[in-house]
Amino acid sequence: MRFRESAFITGINWGDWSFVCLYLSIGSGIAVGLHYDPSEPFYSTSALDLLVPYGAFFRSLHFYSSQLFFLFALAHYVSVFSRTERYQFHRFVFLVLTLPIILLLLFTGYVLRGDSTGFSAGMIAESIVLTIPFIGNTLNNLFFAISSNGMQRVYLHHIITFDVLFLLLAWHHVRHYSTNLIDHGLLVLSLLIFCLVVPAPLEPHLPGQFYITGPWFFLGLQELLRYLHPFVAGVLVPLSFLASLIFLRANRRWFRPLLIFICCWLLVYGGLSVMALTLH
């Protein structure tokens, strides 16, 4: 049986588009991973662009297809959210939890570049995790430990751990899909041409560079860290958003207040992201 989502903006099937980008991301990621050395992250990324035949193209394809996978997945979330009543509650929770897993996949991809944006974002994430009471050191040693182990663990989680977690959490939902790349040839062709023309970003460390903007989805959190304690800004605020999504489905009496909270959360986070991008 083929799962079909309801039309959202002139009938676009965002789930299919998301899967097309995921396939391209995985395929190009294999090509990139074959030449990546976690012990020399920035050097191997630069060498991939400069020395490996078609290396810059595959890195661009991996970068932009991953970004589009996330954006199309968000649109897919919105388009199917009204039909989540048919899910058992634990399966709905699994579906919500795929969102931070996708973000972690994107985030670790940025970190693995080892450039100014990636390295700084990784160190900020490590600092946030260390503020978690009781288990902060354990979680940092498990997922990051960049300051002591470099990119070794980040690389492992990017290529294995988070991919497996995404598959486990989303399996009940994605197993109904049978997306064919040929059916979406225009999207594939457009993305391939775009990646041939527009290289993926790579930002070397510059002397005298005091402020570094992180990944675009990290900007709101980065700005929030200027005003709140790292544990509040980096842990409690994101958790409040995930919890509100889950309880939106669990308790219909609180649907309107929780929906207002979610909309306000997104507006504030978007505003903080614009501030971080334009004021520095």
Secondary structure, DSSP 8 states (H G I E B T S, - for coil): --------STT--HHHHHHHHHHHHHHHHHHHHTT--TTSHHHHHHHHHHTSTTHHHHHHHHHHHHHHHHHHHHHHHHHHGGGGGGS-HHHHHHHHHHHHHHHHHHHHHHHHT-SHHHHHHHHHHHHHHHTSTTTHHHHHHHH--HHHHTTHHHHHIIIIIHHHHHHHHHHHHHTT----GGGGHHHHHHHHHHHHHS--------TT-------GGGHHHHHHTTTS-HHIIIIIHHHHHHHHHHHHHH-GGGHHHHHHHHHHHHHHHHHHHHHHHH--
